[in-house]
């Protein structure tokens, strides 16, 4: 899948017992209109039919491994360390890309080489199969004090940026928020937004099933770890709690 005359892009899929949707994910990568892709699959030691699916498409996969890991973010970090591409995308094993996703992001990367985090919109896929678009919300207030406004599954991030920091293993489901908040706090100008949905995201992830109070505590710790002061962090914690139980306030953050 490689042509050395154009930018090499690394795509990483992390999977564990993902036989239900993995084939769709793989096809969405290998059928991209952009062809200079190295495809990396990090499997956590699956016991279902996942490995059979990986082997079926082995000729299209640059590197894959199946071994125990310390969870989602550990597996993501493994893939990043292996990746040789200038630009790195993450596609989970139950999601899939639009077929021009990589081309769209490479065009932006080559036009704006001073940027290091490229992001876009996503399609949320509901249990009945219907899709609704999830737009990036540009509010800095909402991002800093309420929660993730960037669509992490849409992100393509430079290898240079990942060389500066990886995903924390301290948090069960919010290390993507920590990564993005940390990058934003250091230099908000490194982000570039493409007004287009490039990825399909199934709404059944770990964070969706986590109790809100545990989630709020984790995010409080994240804000403190990136340098937000205790007053900002406490304000954010109570804001999240209020939004959870108060419908009129919740409406302000949609």
C-alpha positions as CSV (number, residue, x, y, z in Angstrom):
1,X,0.0,0.0,0.0
2,X,3.0,2.3,-0.3
3,X,4.3,4.9,-2.7
4,X,7.3,6.7,-1.4
5,X,6.6,9.9,-3.4
6,X,3.9,11.0,-1.0
7,X,3.4,11.3,2.7
8,X,3.4,8.0,4.6
9,X,0.4,7.7,6.9
10,X,0.2,5.1,9.7
11,X,-3.3,3.8,10.6
12,X,-3.5,1.9,13.9
13,X,-6.4,-0.4,15.0
14,X,-6.5,-1.6,18.6
15,X,-8.7,-4.7,19.1
16,X,-9.7,-7.3,21.7
17,X,-12.3,-9.9,20.8
18,X,-13.6,-7.7,18.1
19,X,-14.8,-10.2,15.5
20,X,-18.2,-8.6,15.2
21,X,-17.1,-5.4,13.4
22,X,-13.3,-5.8,12.7
23,X,-13.7,-6.8,9.1
24,X,-15.6,-3.6,8.3
25,X,-12.9,-1.6,10.0
26,X,-10.1,-3.3,8.0
27,X,-11.9,-2.9,4.7
28,X,-12.4,0.8,5.4
29,X,-8.6,1.2,5.7
30,X,-7.4,-1.0,2.9
31,X,-10.0,0.6,0.5
32,X,-9.0,4.2,1.1
33,X,-8.6,6.4,-1.9
34,X,-5.2,7.4,-0.5
35,X,-2.7,4.4,-0.9
36,X,0.5,5.3,0.9
37,X,-0.6,3.7,4.2
38,X,1.1,1.4,6.7
39,X,-1.6,-0.5,8.6
40,X,-0.9,-1.6,12.1
41,X,-3.2,-3.9,14.2
42,X,-2.5,-4.3,18.0
43,X,-4.6,-7.2,19.4
44,X,-4.8,-7.7,23.1
45,X,-4.8,-11.5,23.0
46,X,-8.3,-12.2,21.5
47,X,-9.9,-15.5,22.1
48,X,-12.8,-15.2,19.5
49,X,-12.4,-15.2,15.8
50,X,-10.5,-11.9,15.6
51,X,-7.2,-13.5,14.6
52,X,-8.8,-15.4,11.8
53,X,-10.0,-12.1,10.4
54,X,-6.6,-10.4,10.8
55,X,-5.0,-13.4,9.0
56,X,-7.6,-13.2,6.2
57,X,-6.3,-9.6,5.4
58,X,-2.7,-10.2,6.3
59,X,-1.3,-9.2,2.9
60,X,-2.8,-5.7,3.5
61,X,-1.5,-5.3,7.0
62,X,2.1,-3.9,7.5
63,X,2.4,-5.2,11.1
64,X,0.2,-7.0,13.6
65,X,0.7,-8.6,17.0
66,X,-1.5,-10.5,19.5
67,X,-0.4,-10.3,23.1
68,X,-1.7,-9.2,26.5
69,X,-1.5,-5.5,27.3
70,X,-2.5,-3.0,30.0
71,X,-5.6,-1.8,28.2
72,X,-6.7,0.4,25.4
73,X,-4.3,3.2,25.8
74,X,-1.3,0.9,26.3
75,X,-2.1,-0.8,23.1
76,X,-2.5,2.6,21.3
77,X,0.9,3.6,22.6
78,X,2.4,0.3,21.3
79,X,1.1,1.1,17.9
80,X,2.4,4.7,17.9
81,X,5.9,3.5,18.9
82,X,6.0,1.1,15.9
83,X,4.5,3.6,13.4
84,X,6.8,5.1,10.8
85,X,4.3,7.5,9.2
86,X,4.5,11.3,9.3
87,X,0.8,11.3,10.2
88,X,-1.0,8.8,12.5
89,X,-4.7,7.9,12.6
90,X,-6.4,5.7,15.1
91,X,-9.5,3.7,14.1
92,X,-11.0,1.4,16.7
93,X,-12.2,-2.1,15.8
94,X,-15.9,-1.3,15.9
95,X,-15.6,1.9,13.9
96,X,-14.9,2.7,10.2
97,X,-13.6,5.5,8.0
98,X,-15.2,7.2,5.1
99,X,-13.2,6.1,2.1
100,X,-11.7,9.5,1.5
101,X,-10.8,10.1,5.2
102,X,-7.0,9.7,4.8
103,X,-6.8,11.7,1.6
104,X,-8.8,14.5,3.3
105,X,-6.4,14.7,6.3
106,X,-3.2,14.4,4.2
107,X,-4.4,17.3,2.0
108,X,-4.7,19.4,5.2
109,X,-1.4,18.2,6.6
110,X,0.5,19.0,3.4
111,X,-1.2,22.4,3.2
112,X,-0.6,23.3,6.8
113,X,2.7,21.7,7.8
114,X,3.0,23.9,10.9
115,X,0.0,22.1,12.5
116,X,0.3,18.8,14.3
117,X,-3.2,17.8,15.3
118,X,-5.8,17.6,12.5
119,X,-9.4,16.8,13.4
120,X,-12.8,16.7,11.8
121,X,-16.4,15.7,12.4
122,X,-17.8,12.2,12.9
123,X,-21.0,10.2,12.3
124,X,-22.4,8.7,15.5
125,X,-23.9,5.2,14.6
126,X,-26.9,4.3,16.7
127,X,-28.0,0.7,17.6
128,X,-30.6,0.8,14.9
129,X,-27.9,1.7,12.3
130,X,-29.0,5.2,11.8
131,X,-26.3,7.9,11.7
132,X,-26.3,11.4,13.1
133,X,-23.4,13.9,12.6
134,X,-21.4,14.9,15.6
135,X,-19.8,18.3,14.9
136,X,-16.7,19.7,16.6
137,X,-17.8,22.2,19.2
138,X,-15.4,25.2,19.1
139,X,-16.2,26.5,22.6
140,X,-12.9,26.7,24.6
141,X,-15.0,27.1,27.8
142,X,-16.9,23.9,27.2
143,X,-13.7,22.0,26.3
144,X,-11.7,23.1,29.3
145,X,-14.5,23.1,31.9
146,X,-17.0,20.5,30.8
147,X,-15.5,17.8,28.6
148,X,-14.2,16.6,25.3
149,X,-15.5,18.7,22.4
150,X,-13.0,17.3,19.8
151,X,-13.9,14.1,17.9
152,X,-10.9,12.0,18.9
153,X,-11.7,9.2,16.4
154,X,-11.3,11.7,13.6
155,X,-7.9,12.9,14.7
156,X,-4.7,12.5,12.6
157,X,-1.7,13.4,14.7
158,X,1.9,13.9,13.6
159,X,4.6,11.5,14.8
160,X,6.4,14.6,16.1
161,X,3.5,15.4,18.4
162,X,3.4,11.8,19.7
163,X,7.1,12.0,20.3
164,X,6.4,14.7,22.8
165,X,3.7,12.8,24.8
166,X,1.7,9.6,24.6
167,X,-1.6,8.4,26.2
168,X,-1.6,8.1,30.0
169,X,-2.3,4.7,31.4
170,X,-3.6,6.2,34.7
171,X,-7.2,6.7,33.5
172,X,-9.6,4.1,32.3
173,X,-11.4,6.0,29.5
174,X,-10.3,9.7,29.4
175,X,-6.7,9.6,28.4
176,X,-7.7,10.9,25.0
177,X,-9.1,14.0,26.7
178,X,-5.9,14.3,28.8
179,X,-3.8,14.1,25.6
180,X,-5.8,16.7,23.8
181,X,-6.1,19.1,26.8
182,X,-2.4,18.8,27.4
183,X,-1.6,19.7,23.8
184,X,-4.1,22.5,23.8
185,X,-2.7,24.0,27.0
186,X,0.8,24.0,25.6
187,X,-0.1,25.5,22.2
188,X,-3.7,25.8,20.9
189,X,-2.4,26.9,17.5
190,X,-1.2,23.4,16.6
191,X,-4.8,22.3,15.9
192,X,-6.5,22.4,12.5
193,X,-10.2,21.6,11.9
194,X,-11.7,20.2,8.8
195,X,-15.4,20.8,8.5
196,X,-16.3,17.3,7.3
197,X,-17.3,13.9,8.8
198,X,-14.6,11.4,8.1
199,X,-15.3,8.5,10.6
200,X,-18.2,6.4,11.8
201,X,-18.3,5.9,15.6
202,X,-20.5,3.3,17.3
203,X,-22.0,4.6,20.5
204,X,-21.1,1.8,22.9
205,X,-17.7,2.6,24.2
206,X,-16.2,2.2,27.8
207,X,-16.8,5.8,28.7
208,X,-20.5,5.6,27.9
209,X,-20.9,2.9,30.5
210,X,-18.8,4.5,33.2
211,X,-20.6,6.0,36.3
212,X,-20.7,9.8,36.0
213,X,-19.1,10.4,39.4
214,X,-16.1,8.2,38.6
215,X,-15.8,9.9,35.2
216,X,-16.0,13.3,36.9
217,X,-13.3,12.4,39.4
218,X,-11.0,11.2,36.7
219,X,-11.4,14.4,34.6
220,X,-10.8,16.5,37.7
221,X,-7.4,14.7,38.2
222,X,-6.7,15.2,34.5
223,X,-7.2,19.0,34.7
224,X,-5.0,19.3,37.7
225,X,-2.3,17.2,35.9
226,X,-2.1,19.5,32.9
227,X,-1.7,22.6,35.1
228,X,-5.2,23.9,35.7
229,X,-5.4,25.4,39.1
230,X,-7.5,23.9,41.9
231,X,-10.3,26.5,41.6
232,X,-10.7,25.9,37.9
233,X,-10.7,22.1,38.5
234,X,-13.3,22.3,41.3
235,X,-15.5,24.6,39.3
236,X,-15.3,22.1,36.4
237,X,-16.1,19.1,38.7
238,X,-19.3,20.8,40.1
239,X,-20.3,22.0,36.6
240,X,-20.2,18.4,35.3
241,X,-22.3,17.2,38.3
242,X,-24.8,20.0,37.8
243,X,-25.2,19.3,34.1
244,X,-25.8,15.6,34.9
245,X,-28.8,16.4,37.1
246,X,-30.2,19.7,35.7
247,X,-31.9,19.6,32.4
248,X,-31.9,23.4,31.6
249,X,-28.1,23.5,32.2
250,X,-27.6,20.4,30.2
251,X,-29.2,22.1,27.2
252,X,-26.4,24.7,27.2
253,X,-23.8,22.1,26.5
254,X,-25.3,20.3,23.5
